[in-house]
């Protein structure tokens, strides 16, 4: 069926050596590394999007992983052979073996069978600055090495990438294992044979940021097992919403997959939460700023076969094919030698006692990087005095506001104040004061002022308050316009019919009319409008629309409008009106 159907393609996702030994007829060798390479998905696999793709591995485990990858990438017709090649052989289906194969192509790649000698030779040839040797993971089978890693896209939540703010100059060298003589990190752990590196990298970061928040490294040891088996949905959101209990609440057992959430009954009381998290842009400067500001960073990298032999030095890929992606914690950097210092989760018998150094940009390290913080931002400044939009404010006023911090940290306030718009971050008038009042001095009358407060806690986290504004004492008169009646016009039918007349010094009204007034004040605002006829007050209007139905006998009248603002400044406008009522 496969031979005759051009719409079906079979991918053998095992190693090429395994493919050469035996494979299903017409199967195409497509090692797992091709599916973990995003550029490969586009350049190699895109041509198969309209095909029905059948996947197989030795026992079906890896083919299911690739099935998920292709499904997320939009491939619609993907199938995995249940039980893999083992089930195929048990069903006595035919295979192409090495001795019967007529295919002379060499598909061999550096992968499973790379040796220590090959790695050492490549290091010497490329003049790399690291040493190789046998480690606790170098002699694992290729399947076991893959199982320790994973498709990080399955575990990494999407997030908005925002610029990292940092005040001051970054040091040329930084290491959370030695900040002025203090080691803020926690001991190296061993994830064993499970693909749980994402959880260990996450917990490594969170443990240290809790140390930083608490002010001393007291030995925080959180439960990776709880994060793996009990959390649901977005892992970072879970850490913020629920947190993690200590390790003794739910210990991690290496090599035991598919566990139930067997955490302790009082885990919520024992849990420590993060306050916030964020995504770091993938560039060296941004990663360094986030690292120094917040603490160790979760990140991902590609793992090649030679990485399992890493014994020390500044790692750079020299030999072997890509195995899969991996999650680690960045804890430091060195600008002179251009490397990151990272914490791994393969135990202390690998690398530099479990740690490693890696050249900037090597193995695509930093492509998915997150920061965590146990510190809450200061409260947003609120309750301003004068209140926002206040009018007729005394020129000797004192500014005040309400602040604070959820963690009871000391808060410093920067005051920005300016006459007129716009208010910018250059308009700072007071820096890092601790009290919540500010004296701007004697202000100008009839003027609008803008101001805002930026609160910063002792950890350097800030909250920018809203922009407020107010008007000072109003000494100017309001504005007034008599809309109806107007001089030089005749009105009848209640003012609905208007006709221009030849004498512009008065208005003529036949019958009655609705007097309409427009009044405004840009400072303290209009308080009231008074309408007089021959110096007799007829009505006081306190809000718009300023209208009054005037009915009177025939005669000659003087209509006067008086408008007051909230500072009791006033303006007057008058008009002569002839009324004819028959």
Secondary structure, DSSP 8 states (H G I E B T S, - for coil): -TTT-TTEEEEE-S-HHHHHHEE-TT-EE--HHHHH-HHHHHHTSGGGTTSEEEEE-SSSHHHHHHHHHHHHTT--SEEE-TTHHHHHHHTT---EEGGG---------SSTT--HHHHHHHHHHTT-SEEE---TTTTS-HHHHHHTSB-GGGT-----B------S---SEEETT-BTTB--S----B-TTSS-HHHHHHHHHHHHHHHHHHTS-----B-HHHHHHT--S-HHHHHHHT-B-BGGGS---TT--S------TTHHHH-B--SEEEEE-SSHHHHHHHHHHH--EEEEEEEEGGGGGEEEEEE---SS-EEEEEEEEEEEEETTTTEEEEE-SB-TTSTBTTEEEEETTGGGTTSSEEEEES---B---EEEES-TTEEEE-TT--EEEE--BTT---EEEEEEEEESS---TT-EEEEEE-SSEE---S--TT-EEEEEEEEEETTS-EEE---EEEEE---S--EEEEEES-TTEEEEGGGTEEEE-S-TT-EEEES-EEEEEEEE-SSS-EEEEEEEETTEEEEEE-SSSEEEEE---SEEEEEEEEEEETTS-EEEEEEEEEEE--
